[in-house]
Amino acid sequence: MIGGAPAAHVEKLAPEKFFSDLRPGNEYREDQVAALHNAMTEELHDIEGFRVGEIEIQIFVLGKDDSGNFVQSHLCAIAHKCESFSSSL
């Protein structure tokens, strides 16, 4: 997986689980979480999520737009606490 160490543990996440797990602890960012959720689910298809690592955790959510281009959202978390929040939408 791009962005992770070659031997990093990779776990596939259902997009629904990603968004339900993202909300607790990020209440102060609820507008960002809701906007990301809406953009990913309304504008993209074939959405998949991946959790990379075990201590310094990287979360990637990927999907395709109507033109077939890949779009990603990336989170960096440490021990399940979200530390940064970015999206290429």
BALOBA-1460 file (C-alpha; in Angstrom, 3 decimals):
// residues 89
<rec num="1" residu="m" x="0.000" y="0.000" z="0.000"/>
<rec num="2" residu="i" x="1.382" y="3.386" z="-0.953"/>
<rec num="3" residu="g" x="2.341" y="5.442" z="2.094"/>
<rec num="4" residu="g" x="2.838" y="2.487" z="4.426"/>
<rec num="5" residu="a" x="5.923" y="0.525" z="5.355"/>
<rec num="6" residu="p" x="6.426" y="-2.524" z="3.098"/>
<rec num="7" residu="a" x="5.718" y="-4.963" z="5.947"/>
<rec num="8" residu="a" x="2.958" y="-2.885" z="7.561"/>
<rec num="9" residu="h" x="-0.196" y="-4.635" z="8.699"/>
<rec num="10" residu="v" x="-3.082" y="-3.805" z="6.315"/>
<rec num="11" residu="e" x="-6.730" y="-4.352" z="7.242"/>
<rec num="12" residu="k" x="-9.613" y="-3.736" z="4.872"/>
<rec num="13" residu="l" x="-12.392" y="-1.592" z="6.385"/>
<rec num="14" residu="a" x="-15.998" y="-1.369" z="5.285"/>
<rec num="15" residu="p" x="-16.730" y="2.303" z="4.511"/>
<rec num="16" residu="e" x="-19.691" y="2.259" z="6.945"/>
<rec num="17" residu="k" x="-17.383" y="1.114" z="9.757"/>
<rec num="18" residu="f" x="-14.818" y="3.777" z="8.866"/>
<rec num="19" residu="f" x="-17.372" y="6.571" z="9.179"/>
<rec num="20" residu="s" x="-19.048" y="5.177" z="12.322"/>
<rec num="21" residu="d" x="-15.634" y="4.774" z="14.001"/>
<rec num="22" residu="l" x="-14.538" y="8.255" z="12.911"/>
<rec num="23" residu="r" x="-17.348" y="10.152" z="14.655"/>
<rec num="24" residu="p" x="-16.587" y="9.364" z="18.343"/>
<rec num="25" residu="g" x="-13.784" y="11.628" z="19.542"/>
<rec num="26" residu="n" x="-14.203" y="14.000" z="16.603"/>
<rec num="27" residu="e" x="-17.392" y="15.744" z="17.679"/>
<rec num="28" residu="y" x="-15.683" y="19.130" z="17.306"/>
<rec num="29" residu="r" x="-15.028" y="18.191" z="13.649"/>
<rec num="30" residu="e" x="-18.508" y="16.857" z="12.962"/>
<rec num="31" residu="d" x="-19.009" y="19.264" z="10.053"/>
<rec num="32" residu="q" x="-15.797" y="17.970" z="8.404"/>
<rec num="33" residu="v" x="-16.723" y="14.337" z="9.048"/>
<rec num="34" residu="a" x="-20.236" y="14.886" z="7.643"/>
<rec num="35" residu="a" x="-18.859" y="16.703" z="4.576"/>
<rec num="36" residu="l" x="-16.353" y="13.909" z="3.928"/>
<rec num="37" residu="h" x="-19.033" y="11.253" z="4.366"/>
<rec num="38" residu="n" x="-21.417" y="13.040" z="1.995"/>
<rec num="39" residu="a" x="-18.736" y="13.664" z="-0.630"/>
<rec num="40" residu="m" x="-17.458" y="10.104" z="-0.508"/>
<rec num="41" residu="t" x="-20.859" y="8.407" z="-0.578"/>
<rec num="42" residu="e" x="-22.711" y="10.757" z="-2.932"/>
<rec num="43" residu="e" x="-19.985" y="11.512" z="-5.461"/>
<rec num="44" residu="l" x="-17.965" y="8.294" z="-5.531"/>
<rec num="45" residu="h" x="-18.571" y="4.621" z="-6.142"/>
<rec num="46" residu="d" x="-16.564" y="1.439" z="-5.460"/>
<rec num="47" residu="i" x="-15.529" y="2.878" z="-2.081"/>
<rec num="48" residu="e" x="-13.014" y="0.864" z="-0.062"/>
<rec num="49" residu="g" x="-11.210" y="1.573" z="3.179"/>
<rec num="50" residu="f" x="-7.849" y="0.378" z="4.484"/>
<rec num="51" residu="r" x="-6.190" y="0.612" z="7.908"/>
<rec num="52" residu="v" x="-2.385" y="0.480" z="7.644"/>
<rec num="53" residu="g" x="-0.101" y="-0.035" z="10.653"/>
<rec num="54" residu="e" x="-0.622" y="-0.924" z="14.286"/>
<rec num="55" residu="i" x="0.715" y="2.003" z="16.346"/>
<rec num="56" residu="e" x="1.009" y="4.893" z="13.903"/>
<rec num="57" residu="i" x="-2.134" y="4.091" z="11.969"/>
<rec num="58" residu="q" x="-2.871" y="5.412" z="8.497"/>
<rec num="59" residu="i" x="-6.447" y="5.175" z="7.221"/>
<rec num="60" residu="f" x="-7.150" y="5.423" z="3.504"/>
<rec num="61" residu="v" x="-10.603" y="5.590" z="1.948"/>
<rec num="62" residu="l" x="-10.565" y="5.271" z="-1.836"/>
<rec num="63" residu="g" x="-13.277" y="5.543" z="-4.437"/>
<rec num="64" residu="k" x="-13.848" y="6.364" z="-8.101"/>
<rec num="65" residu="d" x="-15.553" y="9.434" z="-9.494"/>
<rec num="66" residu="d" x="-17.865" y="9.401" z="-12.515"/>
<rec num="67" residu="s" x="-14.854" y="9.726" z="-14.853"/>
<rec num="68" residu="g" x="-13.193" y="6.641" z="-13.372"/>
<rec num="69" residu="n" x="-10.512" y="8.641" z="-11.542"/>
<rec num="70" residu="f" x="-9.440" y="7.438" z="-8.103"/>
<rec num="71" residu="v" x="-10.046" y="9.804" z="-5.198"/>
<rec num="72" residu="q" x="-8.678" y="9.258" z="-1.713"/>
<rec num="73" residu="s" x="-9.152" y="10.505" z="1.781"/>
<rec num="74" residu="h" x="-6.338" y="9.979" z="4.264"/>
<rec num="75" residu="l" x="-6.274" y="10.015" z="8.053"/>
<rec num="76" residu="c" x="-3.268" y="9.622" z="10.291"/>
<rec num="77" residu="a" x="-4.128" y="8.250" z="13.716"/>
<rec num="78" residu="i" x="-2.108" y="7.186" z="16.723"/>
<rec num="79" residu="a" x="-3.706" y="4.576" z="18.975"/>
<rec num="80" residu="h" x="-7.110" y="5.257" z="17.367"/>
<rec num="81" residu="k" x="-6.982" y="9.007" z="18.068"/>
<rec num="82" residu="c" x="-7.238" y="11.052" z="14.897"/>
<rec num="83" residu="e" x="-4.302" y="13.439" z="14.598"/>
<rec num="84" residu="s" x="-4.708" y="14.795" z="11.067"/>
<rec num="85" residu="f" x="-7.508" y="14.933" z="8.561"/>
<rec num="86" residu="s" x="-7.061" y="15.443" z="4.841"/>
<rec num="87" residu="s" x="-8.882" y="14.681" z="1.631"/>
<rec num="88" residu="s" x="-8.121" y="14.995" z="-2.039"/>
<rec num="89" residu="l" x="-11.804" y="15.729" z="-2.844"/>
